[in-house]
C-alpha cells in the first residue's frame, strides 16, 4: 500500500470513528477521547516517530470524494447593496433628527 493510500485509509477510519462516537451525536466523551488517541497513535506518520509539520488549528480541505463538493454554488444577487442601504438609512435618520430638533419658523 502506498503512503498516500495509507493516509487516505487512516483518514477514512478516523472520520468513521468520529461520526459514530462523537459526544455531539450521543457518544460517550471518555470513549471518544480514548478512541481518538488510539487512532492517532496508529497514524503512519506517528508510528515511525516523525512529527507532524502541520500547524496546530489548521483545517484540512475536504477530500476529493467528499459529497459536499458535488453541490453547485449558487450566488444570489442582492437587489440593493447592503452598504448603500446603510448609507441611505443613516442619511434618513440624520434628516429626521434635524427636522425634529430644528425650530419651526412661521413668517
C-alpha atoms as one frame of an Amber mdcrd trajectory, in Angstrom:
protein
   0.000   0.000   0.000   1.403   3.384  -0.924   1.897   6.112   1.650  -0.892
   8.228   0.137  -3.293   5.267   0.187  -2.368   4.583   3.815  -3.068   8.220
   4.701  -6.435   8.112   2.926  -7.414   4.847   4.651  -6.404   6.201   8.057
  -8.404   9.367   7.414 -11.463   7.272   6.453 -11.156   5.226   9.649 -10.752
   8.347  11.769 -13.758  10.072  10.198 -15.934   6.978  10.554 -14.988   6.713
  14.226 -15.728  10.392  14.848 -19.116  10.181  13.086 -20.121   7.184  15.192
 -18.710   8.137  18.611 -18.620  11.945  18.850 -20.353  13.273  22.006 -22.493
  15.608  19.877 -24.179  12.557  18.329 -24.694  10.763  21.641 -21.321   9.087
  22.097 -19.526   8.710  25.423 -16.937  11.529  25.823 -14.375   9.339  27.603
 -14.672   6.598  24.981 -14.370   9.197  22.232 -11.153  10.673  23.658  -9.635
   7.220  24.220 -10.562   6.014  20.741  -9.256   9.190  19.155  -5.931   8.801
  20.963  -5.774   5.160  19.881  -6.447   6.033  16.238  -3.977   8.906  16.275
  -1.383   6.526  17.724  -1.810   4.208  14.733  -1.274   7.013  12.228   1.512
   6.055   9.787   3.473   9.246  10.457   3.415   8.771  14.243   4.323   5.066
  14.054   7.726   5.834  12.612   8.334   8.617  15.153   8.109  11.566  12.799
   6.437  14.736  13.980   3.602  16.359  12.080   4.596  19.576  10.343   1.013
  20.802  10.128   0.489  23.906  12.272  -1.970  23.467  15.146  -5.500  24.616
  14.400  -5.146  24.259  10.640  -8.212  22.820   8.986  -7.703  20.291   6.213
  -9.561  20.813   2.969 -12.252  18.224   2.231 -11.265  15.037   0.442 -11.820
  14.896  -3.304 -14.575  12.295  -2.846 -16.460  14.440  -0.296 -20.128  14.693
  -1.416 -20.262  18.335  -0.276 -18.059  19.203  -3.247 -20.716  17.978  -5.697
 -23.244  20.634  -4.683 -23.451  23.577  -7.103 -22.596  27.009  -5.749 -25.500
  29.420  -6.033 -24.872  33.136  -5.790 -27.860  35.286  -5.002 -27.908  38.860
  -6.226 -28.835  41.386  -3.587 -31.290  43.940  -5.083 -29.784  46.775  -3.036
 -26.224  46.503  -1.824 -26.094  46.410   1.930 -23.629  49.256   2.195 -25.804
  51.546   0.100 -28.841  50.673   2.207 -26.922  51.526   5.381 -25.804  54.868
   3.966 -29.351  55.757   2.938 -30.728  54.746   6.339 -28.085  56.849   8.098
 -28.899  59.886   5.917 -32.614  59.486   6.538 -32.061  59.228  10.308 -29.964
  62.414  10.282 -32.554  64.248   8.207 -35.359  63.228  10.572 -33.282  64.199
  13.619 -32.590  67.606  12.065 -36.303  68.120  11.368 -37.221  67.164  14.951
 -34.659  69.448  16.585 -34.904  72.486  14.322 -37.337  75.206  15.379 -40.337
  75.798  13.136 -40.457  79.313  11.700 -43.733  80.714  10.549 -43.464  84.085
   8.798
